Amino acid sequence: MSQIEKTGNEWLESLAPGDEVAIFEGGWREPYRLAKVARLTSTQVIVDDRGRRFRKVGGVEVAKSYTPRLGRVTDEIRANIKAVHNRSRFKLLTYREEQLTDEQIAAMLSAYDQIREPS
């Protein structure tokens, strides 16, 4: 077993209920989800995301052979989740212009123009 695997397994063994974990889903659209550890068994970590179960050795979801898998929550993962969420929200705005005030639309267009115009 490599040192990286050993360290990862030690981290999985150290988890406790309430700890936050990242679930790597493997997709390009939404690669990560955050979840909390709901409970532990001798061989599994059960999270609050639909009661999903992950192996304590390797962190791979039970009944899966590759992904999803558990990992530590990092600033990079949080930023990725936030960026995906922001892009999804932004796409919705163009379909709901009737819910925006004229001032909000003008502010959004002004911000858009600033990135479109060369300085």
URSULQUI-V838326 format. One record per residue. N is the residue number from 1. RES is the residue in three letters. PHI is phi in degrees with one decimal (NA if undefined). Layout:
((N	RES	PHI) (N	RES	PHI))
This chain:
((1	MET	NA) (2	SER	-73.7) (3	GLN	-63.4) (4	ILE	-64.8) (5	GLU	-63.0) (6	LYS	-62.4) (7	THR	-63.8) (8	GLY	-62.9) (9	ASN	-67.3) (10	GLU	-63.3) (11	TRP	-62.6) (12	LEU	-60.3) (13	GLU	-66.5) (14	SER	-83.3) (15	LEU	-63.3) (16	ALA	-134.4) (17	PRO	-54.0) (18	GLY	97.0) (19	ASP	-67.2) (20	GLU	-88.8) (21	VAL	-133.0) (22	ALA	-103.7) (23	ILE	-105.7) (24	PHE	-84.8) (25	GLU	-85.1) (26	GLY	89.5) (27	GLY	-87.2) (28	TRP	-85.8) (29	ARG	-76.2) (30	GLU	-138.9) (31	PRO	-70.3) (32	TYR	-129.4) (33	ARG	-134.8) (34	LEU	-101.0) (35	ALA	-148.6) (36	LYS	-114.3) (37	VAL	-70.0) (38	ALA	-87.3) (39	ARG	-161.9) (40	LEU	-129.5) (41	THR	-116.8) (42	SER	-66.4) (43	THR	-123.1) (44	GLN	-134.1) (45	VAL	-112.4) (46	ILE	-106.0) (47	VAL	-107.6) (48	ASP	-79.4) (49	ASP	-85.3) (50	ARG	59.2) (51	GLY	67.6) (52	ARG	-62.5) (53	ARG	-117.8) (54	PHE	-127.9) (55	ARG	-71.7) (56	LYS	-70.5) (57	VAL	-98.7) (58	GLY	95.9) (59	GLY	77.0) (60	VAL	-80.1) (61	GLU	-62.6) (62	VAL	-61.9) (63	ALA	74.9) (64	LYS	-120.4) (65	SER	-107.9) (66	TYR	-138.7) (67	THR	-133.0) (68	PRO	-71.0) (69	ARG	-147.3) (70	LEU	-87.3) (71	GLY	-152.4) (72	ARG	-71.3) (73	VAL	-82.4) (74	THR	-120.1) (75	ASP	-62.0) (76	GLU	-64.0) (77	ILE	-66.6) (78	ARG	-59.6) (79	ALA	-64.4) (80	ASN	-63.1) (81	ILE	-61.6) (82	LYS	-64.0) (83	ALA	-63.7) (84	VAL	-62.5) (85	HIS	-62.8) (86	ASN	-62.4) (87	ARG	-63.8) (88	SER	-64.0) (89	ARG	-63.4) (90	PHE	-63.9) (91	LYS	-60.9) (92	LEU	-69.4) (93	LEU	-61.1) (94	THR	-67.8) (95	TYR	-95.2) (96	ARG	-128.6) (97	GLU	-62.7) (98	GLU	-68.8) (99	GLN	-90.6) (100	LEU	-98.6) (101	THR	-78.0) (102	ASP	-60.5) (103	GLU	-65.6) (104	GLN	-65.9) (105	ILE	-63.4) (106	ALA	-62.3) (107	ALA	-65.6) (108	MET	-66.7) (109	LEU	-66.5) (110	SER	-63.5) (111	ALA	-62.5) (112	TYR	-62.4) (113	ASP	-61.1) (114	GLN	-65.1) (115	ILE	-86.4) (116	ARG	-85.0) (117	GLU	-87.0) (118	PRO	-67.9) (119	SER	-86.0))
